[in-house]
Amino acid sequence: MIPRVLVGGLLLALVLPAAPTVAGPHTPDPGPAGAEQSAPGFSVTKRVRGLDHPWDVQPIGGGRLLITERDSAHLIVAGRGGKRRVRFPSGSVWVSGEAGLMGLEVDPRFADNRRFYTCQGGFRAGGGHDIRIIAWRLNKGATRARRITTLLKGLPATSGRHAGCRLLITSNGALLVGTGDAATGTNPRNLDSLGGKTLRLNRMTGKPWPKNPFIDGRGKRRYVLTYGHRNVQGLAQRRNGTLWSAEHGPDRDDEVNKLAAGGDYGWHPVPGYNESVPMTDFDLPGQQRGARWRSGSPTPATSGATFVRGKQWGGLNGALAVACLKASRVLFLRFDARGRLESARAPQALRTYGRLRSITSTPGGNLLITTDGVPGGDSVLQVRAR
């Protein structure tokens, strides 16, 4: 039985280890006593306008941003002088449904090596398509991107549904990849499929990370960090080094998970693609890991995620900020030192900008958020706490 406590007139479900948890995103809890008074105000500006389904955004120094557009497969650089398209082989990107030019990450040594990474749809030699991770180099004028190498290919793709695909370089230098199950029921728990997983690899060579849990196996499973996922859309690392994911549920139970090497997160929609099964099915063989937060019904369509840092955030400092597509808001989740849910809040000031896809922390502690499918054109929002 999951204990529940009454906080501020709302029920808050506390997370126990290895047990599912429930919290309602549409009536977020105001948090522990005193947290509301210490919450910041927000200043929101449209940093970049006139975009078309921007999937991800990352700062590259000098006040500039690098942006991927999913459907157009355009790579955009934006700065104080406006925005422009980077010369980039958009025609080599397979675009269909939820697939296209998606996740983006910038190398920690970008100032020296100019490297960045994309997760994108690709065309297989001889026909067909997949999702792949590619390393690029941006020239000093930020006008052209040249392909360095394909780090990993063969992530499954069908119609483009559940294509994933988020990237994160962790504090130890590994490249973490969140993938979708390609709407194929057997992928998530099949260790020889790269779908429905979090993967970890060397960002320079593309080889499996040497401390992966199945590194002594053969083939694709050597890349797997965790499995049993549906469609990972957000990845984040906490100051204590723990890794977290946000993913889409079916018509219920979007999830935020604390990732543990070798962990099974319980999505197994078979036979066929049976979405009536639980998002985390504890009746499966072995041990499944319960979500640290789940939405219940309806889902807010959780997407990008990042941990908020900086004393200017007051009571939200250290919270996990999650962008929501369908619910058009930012959800701030606070967890204690053991990763147990303390509160969930969705400030009214961040509920008026439409569907929110990606959320990124800047070195100064601000947030960059991409909108997705807003009438009149999409934007990159900059959120400052004050």
C-alpha positions as CSV (number, residue, x, y, z in Angstrom):
1,M,0.0,0.0,0.0
2,I,1.5,3.4,-1.0
3,P,1.3,5.9,1.8
4,R,-0.4,9.2,1.0
5,V,-0.1,12.4,2.9
6,L,-2.3,15.5,2.7
7,V,-0.3,18.6,1.8
8,G,-1.9,21.9,1.2
9,G,-5.3,20.3,0.7
10,L,-4.1,18.0,-2.1
11,L,-3.1,14.3,-1.9
12,L,0.6,13.6,-2.6
13,A,1.7,10.0,-3.3
14,L,5.1,9.2,-1.8
15,V,7.4,7.0,-3.8
16,L,8.7,3.8,-2.2
17,P,11.6,1.8,-3.6
18,A,10.5,-0.8,-6.2
19,A,6.8,0.4,-6.0
20,P,4.7,2.4,-8.5
21,T,3.7,5.9,-7.5
22,V,1.0,8.3,-8.5
23,A,0.8,12.0,-8.6
24,G,-1.6,14.2,-10.5
25,P,0.0,16.7,-12.9
26,H,-3.1,18.7,-13.6
27,T,-3.6,19.6,-9.9
28,P,0.0,19.8,-8.8
29,D,0.8,19.8,-5.1
30,P,2.1,23.1,-3.8
31,G,4.9,21.3,-2.0
32,P,6.0,21.2,1.6
33,A,5.1,23.9,4.0
34,G,6.9,27.1,3.2
35,A,7.9,26.1,-0.4
36,E,5.2,28.2,-2.0
37,Q,6.5,31.3,-0.3
38,S,10.0,30.6,-1.6
39,A,9.0,29.9,-5.2
40,P,10.3,32.4,-7.7
41,G,8.4,34.6,-10.2
42,F,9.2,34.1,-13.8
43,S,10.3,36.3,-16.7
44,V,9.6,34.6,-20.0
45,T,10.8,35.9,-23.4
46,K,10.7,34.5,-26.9
47,R,14.4,34.2,-27.5
48,V,13.9,32.8,-31.1
49,R,10.7,33.1,-33.2
50,G,9.5,31.7,-36.5
51,L,10.5,28.1,-36.0
52,D,8.8,24.9,-37.4
53,H,8.5,22.1,-34.8
54,P,11.8,22.7,-33.1
55,W,12.7,19.4,-31.3
56,D,15.8,20.4,-29.3
57,V,17.9,23.4,-28.4
58,Q,21.4,23.7,-26.9
59,P,23.6,26.8,-26.1
60,I,27.0,26.8,-28.0
61,G,28.6,29.9,-26.4
62,G,28.8,33.5,-27.4
63,G,25.0,33.9,-26.8
64,R,24.2,31.5,-29.6
65,L,21.8,28.6,-29.7
66,L,21.8,25.5,-31.9
67,I,18.3,24.2,-32.7
68,T,17.0,21.1,-34.5
69,E,13.7,21.2,-36.5
70,R,12.1,17.8,-36.7
71,D,9.9,17.9,-39.8
72,S,12.0,20.2,-42.0
73,A,15.2,18.5,-40.8
74,H,16.8,21.9,-40.6
75,L,19.6,22.8,-38.3
76,I,19.3,26.4,-37.1
77,V,21.8,28.7,-35.3
78,A,20.4,31.7,-33.5
79,G,22.1,34.6,-31.9
80,R,21.7,38.3,-31.1
81,G,21.6,39.0,-34.8
82,G,18.7,36.7,-35.6
83,K,18.6,33.1,-36.8
84,R,19.8,31.3,-39.9
85,R,20.0,27.8,-41.4
86,V,23.2,25.9,-41.1
87,R,24.4,24.1,-44.2
88,F,23.4,20.6,-43.3
89,P,22.4,17.5,-45.3
90,S,18.6,17.6,-44.5
91,G,17.9,15.4,-47.5
92,S,19.7,12.5,-45.7
93,V,17.2,12.6,-42.8
94,W,14.3,10.2,-42.9
95,V,11.2,12.1,-41.8
96,S,7.9,10.4,-41.0
97,G,5.4,10.9,-38.2
98,E,7.4,11.4,-34.9
99,A,10.7,10.8,-36.6
100,G,13.0,13.3,-38.2
101,L,15.8,15.5,-36.9
102,M,15.3,15.1,-33.2
103,G,17.7,15.0,-30.2
104,L,20.7,17.3,-30.0
105,E,23.7,17.4,-27.6
106,V,26.8,19.6,-27.7
107,D,30.2,18.2,-26.7
108,P,31.6,19.6,-23.3
109,R,34.7,20.5,-25.2
110,F,32.8,22.2,-28.0
111,A,34.9,25.4,-27.8
112,D,37.9,23.3,-28.9
113,N,36.5,20.5,-31.0
114,R,33.3,22.0,-32.4
115,R,31.5,18.6,-32.0
116,F,27.8,18.1,-31.6
117,Y,25.6,15.1,-31.8
118,T,22.1,14.4,-33.3
119,C,19.6,11.6,-33.1
120,Q,17.8,11.4,-36.4
121,G,15.9,9.3,-38.9
122,G,18.2,7.7,-41.6
123,F,18.0,5.7,-44.8
124,R,19.4,2.2,-44.8
125,A,21.6,1.1,-47.7
126,G,19.5,-1.1,-49.9
127,G,16.2,0.3,-48.6
128,G,14.3,0.8,-45.4
129,H,15.1,3.3,-42.6
130,D,16.2,3.5,-39.0
131,I,17.1,5.9,-36.2
132,R,20.8,6.7,-35.8
133,I,23.2,8.8,-33.7
134,I,25.6,11.0,-35.7
135,A,28.6,13.1,-34.6
136,W,29.1,16.4,-36.5
137,R,31.6,19.3,-36.5
138,L,30.3,22.9,-36.8
139,N,32.7,25.3,-38.5
140,K,33.9,28.4,-36.6
141,G,31.5,30.7,-38.5
142,A,28.6,28.4,-37.5
143,T,27.5,28.3,-41.1
144,R,28.1,24.6,-42.0
145,A,28.0,21.2,-40.3
146,R,30.2,18.3,-41.5
147,R,29.5,14.7,-40.6
148,I,32.3,13.2,-38.6
149,T,30.9,9.7,-38.1
150,T,27.8,7.7,-37.4
151,L,28.2,6.5,-33.8
152,L,25.3,4.1,-33.8
153,K,22.6,3.0,-36.2
154,G,19.9,0.4,-36.3
155,L,17.6,1.9,-33.7
156,P,14.3,0.5,-34.9
157,A,11.8,2.5,-36.8
158,T,8.5,1.5,-38.4
159,S,6.0,4.3,-39.4
160,G,8.0,6.8,-37.3
161,R,5.8,6.3,-34.3
162,H,7.7,6.2,-31.0
163,A,11.0,7.2,-32.5
164,G,12.4,8.6,-29.3
165,C,15.1,10.1,-29.2
166,R,16.8,12.2,-26.5
167,L,20.6,12.6,-26.0
168,L,22.5,13.5,-22.9
169,I,26.2,13.7,-22.2
170,T,26.7,12.6,-18.6
171,S,29.3,13.9,-16.1
172,N,31.6,10.9,-16.8
173,G,31.6,11.8,-20.5
174,A,29.3,9.0,-21.7
175,L,26.6,9.6,-24.3
176,L,23.2,8.5,-23.0
177,V,20.4,7.8,-25.5
178,G,16.7,7.5,-24.8
179,T,14.9,5.4,-27.5
180,G,11.3,4.6,-28.4
181,D,9.9,1.1,-28.9
182,A,8.9,1.8,-32.6
183,A,5.4,0.7,-31.6
184,T,6.6,-2.9,-31.7
185,G,5.5,-4.9,-28.6
186,T,8.5,-7.2,-28.4
187,N,11.2,-4.5,-28.6
188,P,11.3,-3.1,-25.0
189,R,12.3,-6.3,-23.2
190,N,14.3,-7.8,-26.1
191,L,18.0,-7.0,-25.2
192,D,18.9,-7.6,-28.8
193,S,16.8,-4.6,-29.9
194,L,17.9,-1.0,-29.3
195,G,14.2,0.1,-29.1
196,G,12.5,0.9,-25.8
197,K,15.8,1.4,-24.0
198,T,18.3,3.8,-22.6
199,L,21.6,3.2,-24.2
200,R,25.1,4.3,-23.2
201,L,28.1,4.7,-25.5
202,N,31.5,6.4,-25.9
203,R,30.7,9.7,-27.6
204,M,34.0,9.8,-29.5
205,T,34.1,6.2,-30.9
206,G,30.5,5.0,-30.7
207,K,31.6,1.9,-28.8
208,P,29.5,0.6,-25.9
209,W,30.3,2.2,-22.6
210,P,32.7,-0.2,-20.8
211,K,30.6,-0.2,-17.5
212,N,27.3,-1.1,-19.2
213,P,25.5,-3.9,-17.4
214,F,25.5,-6.3,-20.4
215,I,28.9,-5.4,-21.7
216,D,30.1,-9.1,-21.5
217,G,27.4,-10.1,-23.9
218,R,27.4,-9.9,-27.7
219,G,25.8,-7.6,-30.2
220,K,23.4,-4.8,-29.4
221,R,22.8,-5.7,-25.8
222,R,26.3,-4.3,-25.0
223,Y,24.8,-0.8,-25.5
224,V,21.9,-1.3,-23.1
225,L,21.7,0.6,-19.8
226,T,18.0,0.0,-19.0
227,Y,15.1,-1.6,-20.8
228,G,11.4,-2.0,-20.7
229,H,10.6,1.6,-21.8
230,R,7.9,2.8,-24.1
231,N,9.1,6.1,-25.6
232,V,11.8,8.0,-23.7
233,Q,11.5,11.7,-24.4
234,G,13.5,13.2,-21.6
235,L,16.9,12.5,-19.9
236,A,18.5,14.4,-17.0
237,Q,21.3,14.0,-14.5
238,R,21.0,15.1,-10.9
239,R,23.9,16.8,-9.0
240,N,24.4,13.5,-7.1
241,G,25.1,11.8,-10.4
242,T,21.8,9.8,-10.7
243,L,20.2,9.6,-14.1
244,W,16.5,10.1,-14.8
245,S,14.2,9.7,-17.7
246,A,10.7,11.0,-18.7
247,E,8.6,9.0,-21.1
248,H,5.2,8.8,-22.7
249,G,2.6,6.3,-21.4
250,P,-0.3,5.2,-23.6
251,D,-3.6,6.8,-22.5
252,R,-2.4,6.9,-18.9
253,D,0.7,6.9,-16.7
254,D,3.4,9.0,-18.3
255,E,6.4,8.3,-16.1
256,V,9.5,9.8,-14.6
257,N,12.0,7.1,-13.7
258,K,15.3,7.0,-11.8
259,L,17.6,4.9,-14.0
260,A,19.5,1.9,-12.5
261,A,21.9,-0.1,-14.6
262,G,20.3,-3.2,-15.9
263,G,16.9,-2.2,-14.7
264,D,13.6,-3.4,-16.2
265,Y,11.0,-0.7,-16.3
266,G,8.1,-3.1,-17.1
267,W,6.6,-2.1,-20.5
268,H,5.7,-5.3,-22.4
269,P,2.7,-4.6,-24.7
270,V,2.2,-8.1,-26.2
271,P,0.7,-10.0,-28.0
272,G,0.7,-7.6,-30.9
273,Y,1.0,-4.0,-29.6
274,N,-1.4,-4.2,-26.7
275,E,-1.5,-0.8,-25.0
276,S,-4.0,-1.9,-22.4
277,V,-1.3,-3.5,-20.3
278,P,0.2,-1.6,-17.4
279,M,2.9,0.9,-18.2
280,T,5.0,-0.9,-15.5
281,D,3.8,-4.5,-15.3
282,F,4.9,-6.0,-12.0
283,D,3.5,-9.4,-13.1
284,L,6.3,-9.9,-15.5
285,P,9.2,-12.3,-14.7
286,G,12.0,-10.8,-12.7
287,Q,11.9,-7.5,-10.8
288,Q,10.5,-4.4,-12.4
289,R,11.4,-0.9,-11.2
290,G,8.5,1.4,-10.3
291,A,8.2,5.0,-11.5
292,R,9.3,7.8,-9.2
293,W,6.4,9.8,-10.6
294,R,3.5,8.8,-12.8
295,S,0.6,10.9,-14.2
296,G,-2.4,8.6,-13.9
297,S,-5.0,9.7,-16.4
298,P,-5.1,11.8,-18.4
299,T,-1.5,12.1,-19.5
300,P,0.2,15.5,-19.9
301,A,2.6,14.0,-22.6
302,T,5.9,14.5,-20.7
303,S,8.8,15.4,-23.0
304,G,12.2,17.0,-22.3
305,A,13.5,17.2,-18.7
306,T,16.3,19.0,-16.8
307,F,17.2,19.6,-13.2
308,V,16.9,23.3,-12.2
309,R,20.0,24.8,-10.6
310,G,20.6,28.2,-9.0
311,K,19.5,29.9,-5.8
312,Q,17.4,32.3,-7.9
313,W,14.9,29.4,-8.2
314,G,14.2,29.5,-4.5
315,G,12.1,26.5,-3.5
316,L,12.4,25.0,-7.0
317,N,16.2,24.8,-6.9
318,G,17.1,21.2,-7.5
319,A,13.7,20.2,-8.9
320,L,13.3,18.3,-12.1
321,A,11.6,20.5,-14.7
322,V,9.6,18.5,-17.3
323,A,8.1,20.0,-20.4
324,C,4.6,18.8,-21.3
325,L,3.2,18.7,-24.8
326,K,-0.5,17.9,-24.4
327,A,-0.9,19.7,-21.1
328,S,1.1,22.8,-22.3
329,R,2.9,23.4,-19.1
330,V,6.2,22.8,-17.1
331,L,5.9,20.4,-14.3
332,F,8.4,20.8,-11.4
333,L,9.0,17.6,-9.5
334,R,10.9,17.7,-6.2
335,F,12.6,14.5,-4.9
336,D,14.3,13.8,-1.7
337,A,17.9,12.6,-1.4
338,R,16.8,9.0,-1.9
339,G,14.8,9.9,-5.0
340,R,11.4,9.8,-3.4
341,L,8.8,12.2,-4.6
342,E,8.1,15.2,-2.4
343,S,6.0,17.5,-4.5
344,A,4.7,18.2,-8.0
345,R,3.9,21.8,-9.2
346,A,3.0,23.4,-12.5
347,P,3.2,27.2,-12.2
348,Q,0.4,29.1,-13.9
349,A,2.9,31.5,-15.5
350,L,4.2,28.7,-17.7
351,R,0.9,27.4,-18.9
352,T,0.1,29.8,-21.7
353,Y,2.7,29.1,-24.4
354,G,1.2,26.0,-26.0
355,R,2.8,22.6,-26.4
356,L,6.2,22.4,-24.9
357,R,8.7,19.9,-26.3
358,S,12.3,20.4,-25.0
359,I,13.7,22.0,-21.9
360,T,17.4,22.8,-21.4
361,S,19.4,24.5,-18.6
362,T,21.8,27.2,-19.6
363,P,25.2,27.7,-17.7
364,G,23.6,30.7,-16.0
365,G,20.7,28.7,-14.6
366,N,18.0,29.9,-17.0
367,L,15.7,27.5,-18.9
368,L,15.3,27.2,-22.7
369,I,12.1,25.7,-23.8
370,T,10.9,24.8,-27.3
371,T,7.2,25.1,-28.3
372,D,5.8,22.5,-30.8
373,G,2.9,23.1,-33.2
374,V,1.9,26.5,-31.9
375,P,-0.4,28.4,-34.4
376,G,1.6,31.2,-36.1
377,G,5.0,29.6,-35.6
378,D,7.0,28.0,-32.9
379,S,9.6,29.6,-30.6
380,V,12.4,29.0,-28.2
381,L,11.4,30.5,-24.8
382,Q,13.9,31.7,-22.3
383,V,12.7,31.5,-18.7
384,R,14.4,33.4,-15.9
385,A,13.6,33.0,-12.3
386,R,13.3,36.3,-10.4
